[in-house]
Amino acid sequence: MADTPNVKTVMGRLDTALSQLEAAVHRHVEAGERFATAEDELQRLGEDRSKLAQDLDSALARADRLEDTNREVSRRLVSAMETIRAVLNDHGG
């Protein structure tokens, strides 16, 4: 009977095992919460990326329109200068 653990020893082991189980469950819950937080953050980053992509597309489209407008203004200025030169040449200027 000396090899048989007494009730006090068994209860101590059970208490230790339960404490370890409780700590493991706590770690698991915390890891799950961190994972959920990371998933939320990843989703927010994806939404931010989509918004930035839309903003970039809009900015590029606006830049293209401005470039087209700039070319048109330049063309009109050249035409106006040629007209002025022609008028000046016709009038001896």
C-alpha positions as a Markdown table, in Angstrom:
| # | Residue | x | y | z |
|---|---|---|---|---|
| 1 | Met | 0.0 | 0.0 | 0.0 |
| 2 | Ala | 3.0 | 2.3 | 0.2 |
| 3 | Asp | 3.0 | 2.7 | -3.6 |
| 4 | Thr | -0.7 | 3.7 | -3.6 |
| 5 | Pro | -1.0 | 7.6 | -3.7 |
| 6 | Asn | -3.1 | 8.9 | -0.9 |
| 7 | Val | -6.1 | 11.2 | -1.5 |
| 8 | Lys | -4.2 | 14.3 | -0.6 |
| 9 | Thr | -1.5 | 13.5 | -3.3 |
| 10 | Val | -4.2 | 12.7 | -5.9 |
| 11 | Met | -6.1 | 15.9 | -5.1 |
| 12 | Gly | -2.9 | 17.9 | -5.5 |
| 13 | Arg | -2.2 | 16.4 | -8.9 |
| 14 | Leu | -5.8 | 17.0 | -10.0 |
| 15 | Asp | -5.6 | 20.6 | -8.8 |
| 16 | Thr | -2.3 | 21.0 | -10.8 |
| 17 | Ala | -3.9 | 19.4 | -13.9 |
| 18 | Leu | -7.0 | 21.6 | -13.6 |
| 19 | Ser | -4.8 | 24.7 | -13.2 |
| 20 | Gln | -2.8 | 23.8 | -16.3 |
| 21 | Leu | -6.0 | 23.1 | -18.2 |
| 22 | Glu | -7.4 | 26.5 | -17.2 |
| 23 | Ala | -4.2 | 28.2 | -18.2 |
| 24 | Ala | -4.3 | 26.4 | -21.6 |
| 25 | Val | -7.9 | 27.4 | -22.2 |
| 26 | His | -7.1 | 31.0 | -21.2 |
| 27 | Arg | -4.2 | 31.0 | -23.7 |
| 28 | His | -6.4 | 29.5 | -26.4 |
| 29 | Val | -9.2 | 32.1 | -25.8 |
| 30 | Glu | -6.6 | 35.0 | -25.9 |
| 31 | Ala | -5.1 | 33.6 | -29.2 |
| 32 | Gly | -8.6 | 33.4 | -30.6 |
| 33 | Glu | -9.3 | 37.0 | -29.7 |
| 34 | Arg | -5.9 | 38.1 | -31.2 |
| 35 | Phe | -6.8 | 36.2 | -34.4 |
| 36 | Ala | -10.2 | 37.9 | -34.6 |
| 37 | Thr | -8.6 | 41.2 | -34.1 |
| 38 | Ala | -6.1 | 40.4 | -36.8 |
| 39 | Glu | -8.9 | 39.4 | -39.1 |
| 40 | Asp | -10.7 | 42.6 | -38.4 |
| 41 | Glu | -7.5 | 44.6 | -39.1 |
| 42 | Leu | -6.9 | 42.7 | -42.3 |
| 43 | Gln | -10.4 | 43.4 | -43.5 |
| 44 | Arg | -10.0 | 47.1 | -42.7 |
| 45 | Leu | -6.7 | 47.1 | -44.6 |
| 46 | Gly | -8.4 | 45.5 | -47.6 |
| 47 | Glu | -11.2 | 48.2 | -47.5 |
| 48 | Asp | -8.5 | 50.9 | -47.2 |
| 49 | Arg | -6.7 | 49.4 | -50.2 |
| 50 | Ser | -9.9 | 49.4 | -52.3 |
| 51 | Lys | -10.6 | 53.0 | -51.4 |
| 52 | Leu | -7.0 | 54.0 | -52.2 |
| 53 | Ala | -7.3 | 52.1 | -55.5 |
| 54 | Gln | -10.5 | 54.0 | -56.4 |
| 55 | Asp | -8.9 | 57.3 | -55.4 |
| 56 | Leu | -5.9 | 56.5 | -57.6 |
| 57 | Asp | -8.1 | 55.6 | -60.5 |
| 58 | Ser | -10.0 | 58.9 | -60.1 |
| 59 | Ala | -6.7 | 60.9 | -59.8 |
| 60 | Leu | -5.3 | 59.2 | -62.9 |
| 61 | Ala | -8.5 | 59.9 | -64.9 |
| 62 | Arg | -8.3 | 63.6 | -63.7 |
| 63 | Ala | -4.7 | 63.8 | -64.7 |
| 64 | Asp | -5.5 | 62.4 | -68.2 |
| 65 | Arg | -8.3 | 65.0 | -68.5 |
| 66 | Leu | -5.9 | 67.8 | -67.4 |
| 67 | Glu | -3.3 | 66.6 | -69.9 |
| 68 | Asp | -5.9 | 66.6 | -72.7 |
| 69 | Thr | -7.0 | 70.1 | -71.7 |
| 70 | Asn | -3.4 | 71.3 | -71.5 |
| 71 | Arg | -2.8 | 70.0 | -75.1 |
| 72 | Glu | -6.0 | 71.7 | -76.3 |
| 73 | Val | -5.0 | 75.0 | -74.7 |
| 74 | Ser | -1.5 | 74.7 | -76.2 |
| 75 | Arg | -2.9 | 74.0 | -79.6 |
| 76 | Arg | -5.2 | 77.1 | -79.3 |
| 77 | Leu | -2.4 | 79.3 | -78.2 |
| 78 | Val | -0.2 | 78.2 | -81.1 |
| 79 | Ser | -3.2 | 78.9 | -83.5 |
| 80 | Ala | -3.8 | 82.3 | -81.9 |
| 81 | Met | -0.1 | 83.2 | -82.2 |
| 82 | Glu | 0.0 | 82.2 | -85.8 |
| 83 | Thr | -3.1 | 84.3 | -86.5 |
| 84 | Ile | -1.5 | 87.3 | -84.8 |
| 85 | Arg | 1.7 | 86.8 | -86.8 |
| 86 | Ala | -0.4 | 86.6 | -90.0 |
| 87 | Val | -2.3 | 89.8 | -89.2 |
| 88 | Leu | 0.9 | 91.6 | -88.3 |
| 89 | Asn | 2.6 | 90.4 | -91.5 |
| 90 | Asp | -0.4 | 91.5 | -93.6 |
| 91 | His | -0.4 | 94.9 | -92.0 |
| 92 | Gly | 3.3 | 95.5 | -92.2 |
| 93 | Gly | 3.9 | 94.9 | -88.5 |
